[in-house]
Amino acid sequence: MLNERIKSLRKANGLTQVELANKINVSKQCVSNWENNNIQPSIDMLVKLADFFSVSTDYLLCLDERRILDVTGLTDIQIEHIRRVIDDIRE
């Protein structure tokens, strides 16, 4: 569910509802309402959340479980190191 995904991402990033609200320019009540499944974020806000958490909107909506890691600016060697660490964790 979208509400659980937002809450999980917020907590994984070490943010309170107030901190997330401040970072994306909404009220704490707005974040609380999303997480409690009282209201759904607008399409514009869904895109903003996806951008903030570096995930796709499909991931937020639980339509796709793939996550993307932004490696912009890293060398091929650095990217390969990250890939190996990920492979090791999966094993």
C-alpha positions in Angstrom: 0.0 0.0 0.0 1.1 3.5 -0.8 0.8 4.7 2.8 3.0 1.9 4.1 5.6 2.6 1.4 5.8 6.3 2.3 6.2 5.5 6.0 8.8 2.9 5.3 10.9 5.2 3.1 10.6 8.0 5.5 11.8 5.9 8.4 14.6 4.3 6.3 15.9 7.8 5.6 15.8 8.6 9.3 13.2 11.3 9.0 10.3 12.3 11.2 7.0 13.3 9.7 7.9 16.9 10.4 11.3 16.6 8.8 9.8 15.0 5.6 7.1 17.6 5.5 9.6 20.4 5.7 11.8 18.9 3.0 8.9 18.6 0.5 7.1 21.7 1.6 3.9 20.3 3.0 2.4 20.2 6.5 3.1 17.5 9.0 -0.6 16.8 9.0 -0.4 16.0 5.3 2.4 13.4 5.8 0.4 12.0 8.7 -2.7 11.7 6.6 -0.8 9.9 3.8 0.7 7.5 6.2 -2.6 6.8 8.0 -4.3 6.2 4.6 -6.7 9.1 5.2 -5.9 10.8 2.0 -3.8 10.1 -1.1 -1.1 12.4 -2.4 -1.8 14.3 -5.6 -0.2 13.1 -8.7 2.2 16.1 -8.5 3.1 15.2 -4.9 3.5 11.5 -5.8 6.1 12.6 -8.4 7.8 14.8 -5.8 7.9 12.0 -3.3 9.4 9.6 -5.9 12.0 12.2 -6.7 12.8 12.9 -3.1 13.2 9.2 -2.2 14.9 8.4 -5.5 12.4 5.8 -6.4 9.9 5.4 -9.2 6.2 6.2 -8.9 5.5 2.6 -9.7 7.6 1.6 -6.6 5.7 4.0 -4.4 2.4 2.6 -5.7 3.6 -1.0 -5.1 3.4 -1.8 -8.8 7.0 -2.6 -9.2 9.4 -3.8 -6.5 12.6 -2.7 -8.3 14.6 0.0 -6.8 17.1 2.2 -8.6 20.4 3.4 -7.3 21.6 6.7 -8.7 25.2 6.2 -9.6 25.6 9.4 -11.6 29.1 10.8 -11.4 30.7 7.5 -10.3 33.3 5.8 -12.4 32.7 2.4 -13.9 35.1 0.9 -11.4 33.1 2.5 -8.5 29.8 1.2 -10.0 31.3 -2.3 -10.2 32.3 -2.2 -6.6 28.8 -1.2 -5.6 27.3 -4.0 -7.8 29.6 -6.5 -6.0 28.6 -5.3 -2.6 24.9 -5.6 -3.6 25.6 -9.2 -4.9 27.3 -10.1 -1.6 24.4 -8.8 0.5 21.9 -10.8 -1.6 23.8 -14.0 -1.0 
